[in-house]
Amino acid sequence: MNEKEKIRAGPGLGPRLLALLSGVDRLELEHFEMEIGDLEIFVPVGFGERPAPAAPVQPVRPTELIREGFSPAAGTYPGVIREVTLGAAKKDGGSRGSTVVIGGSTAPAFSSPDRLPPHPPPIAMDVFDMDISLPKALKAAVADVVNDPAEWARMNVDRFGAELVTVHLMSTDPLIADRSPREAADTVEEVLQAVDVPLIVGGCGDPKKDAEVFTEVAERASGERLLINSVTLDMAEAKTLEGVAAAARDHGHVLLAFTGLELNSAKELNRRLYEFLPPEDVVMDLTTVALGYGLEYSFTIHERARLAALMGDAELQHPTISASTNAWAAREAWLNMDPVYGPREIRGPVWETCNALILLLAGVDIFMMMHPAAVRTMRDIRTWLMQPDTAGSPRYDWASTRI
């Protein structure tokens, strides 16, 4: 029996294989078969005890907000907002006891305590020439005078401290009372006699009827430097813009150019107005949308317009106005809601204040408002923001202040 037969036949195969392979560096197998039952392979990875896994590091729970500083960018802007005077005193051909100047800013609103707006943004209070539907919170303060625009205006000035009065000639609307331009001018004359502050005169929104009314009012109030509210691109399409612009020029008034949240439209309307009157007689209304209904878009449009103007866009270098009373278009301002939202008598004025404050920080130069509490609050905030940097007084910087 040769060695191969011994390996195949005999028991104790393992030891004999080891003996045969002793001293062998290399082994080649041919026609090899092996049947294996259970096979265990041990691969040593180290010695000693296996270390216990490290305990996970628990993040530190913050106890306060992260504090970040703010440093206003230094430097100047090439552009400046034009100054516009509203109202005319007797020495200037009018009858106003006081006038207001708006505009003149050389930097974004309140971006630095060293570059405050040169003129505190004035506040006008609304008057309507007819009894219109108003939320209870608004009507409560004016219930005794809603049928008398002159007395309403007098109360706004004497009792609530209005710096201007806005007269809305809603009754001229062809779909409401369709009062004539002559009747509208009579109302404006009565208000002019009742108060001595500058007036803003608003129409009904119909481009043809407003043109007729504004032309009549401009002539009857010649020299008073009214802010006529407003002219639109719709008037240009209706071919009535030229007449209104010419009347404003000939009688010394200022035009409010109204466009709907679109800067290219605002620039186009301004260019059309430059054909008839100087840029110093134009104020822009870029549209104020109610809080909760698109106010953030209004803020963006106003901010973009102001930054473009300061960077040198001459067609946008006009003061802007905010009809903050539009806040009452939001039903949340007057609707009777769950008590968690607070009483509507307070909620409404807060809504109007928020509208005005947000656009104040966007650079708006003049406000049209209505609720006395909102007006008073805005006046206090304006004073706070406009405080001068005098020796020994604390400097106020709203952008980095801590509450």
C-alpha positions, 0 to 999 in steps of 0.5 A: 500500500503506497502513501496515497492509499494509506491516507485514503484508508486509514484513520487518524488522517490529521496527524499523518497530513501534518507529518507529510506537510512538515517542511513543505513551503508550498502545496498544490492539490489536484482533483481534491475533494473535502467534506466538512461538517461544522467549521469554526474560524477564530480571528484574534483582534487583540488582547485584554478586556474590551473597553466599554463604549463611551457615554454619549455627550448630552448637548447643553440646553440653552438658557437664553437667546444667542446675543448678536450685535449689529453695527450700522454700515458706515458711509453715505448714499449718492441720492437724497429724497426730495423735500416737499412742503404741504400747506401754504401760510398767509405769507406764501399765498395760503391761509394755513397756520402751520405747514409741514415739510416731508422728505429730505432723507439721506439714509435708510430710515433710522438705520443710524442715530447719526442719520435720522430723517430731517423731518418727523413724519407727520400724521394726518387724520381721516374725515369723510364727507358722508356717513360711511360704514365704520367699525364700532371701535372707529365710529365710537370716537367720531359718532357726534361729527360723522355728518359734519366734515368741518366739525370732524376735522376740527375735532381731529385737530383740537382734540386728537392733535392731527397735524394734517386732515385728509378729506375723503370725498366719497359722496362724489362716487357715481355709484353712491351719491354722485355729488357734483364737483362744485359740492365737493369743493364747497366741502373742502372750503368748509374744512379749510375754514374750520382748521388751519393745518394742511389738507389732503383731499381724496377722491372716490376712485373713479378716474373721470369723476375724480379728475373733474372734482380735483380740477374744481377743488384745485381752482377753488383752493388756489394757493393752499398747496393741497395734497391731491389724493390721488392721480393714477395711470388709469387717469392717463388711460382715460386722458384725464391726467393732463387736466388734473396735473395742469390744475395742480401746477397752475394753482400751486398744489401737490399731487399724490401719485398712486400705484399698486405695489409695482415700482415700474408703474410708479416710475412711469406715472412719475415720468408722466407727471414731470411733463406738467409740474416739478418733481418737488410737487409729487408724493408717492403712494406705493400702496399700504396693505393690511397686516395679515393680508400682505403688509410684508409685501408693502414693506418690501416695495417701500424698502426697495423704492427707498434704497433705489432712490438713495442709490441714485434713481431720480424717478423714485426720489420722492417722499412716500405716504402710507394710508395706514387706515387700510389696516381696518380692512383686515377683519381681525382688526374689528371682528368679535373673536375668541377672547384669547385674541383680546378685545376688539376695542384694543385689537383694532388700534393695535392693528393700525399701529402695527401697519404704520410702525412697520412702514415707518421703519421702511422709510414712509414720510407721512401717514394717514390714520384714524383711530386716536389711540393709534395716532397717539401711540405712533406720535410717541414712537416717532418722538422716541425714534427722533430724539436728538443725540445731545450731550449727556443724553442716552443715544437710542439705536433701535436696530441693536437695542435690547428689550 
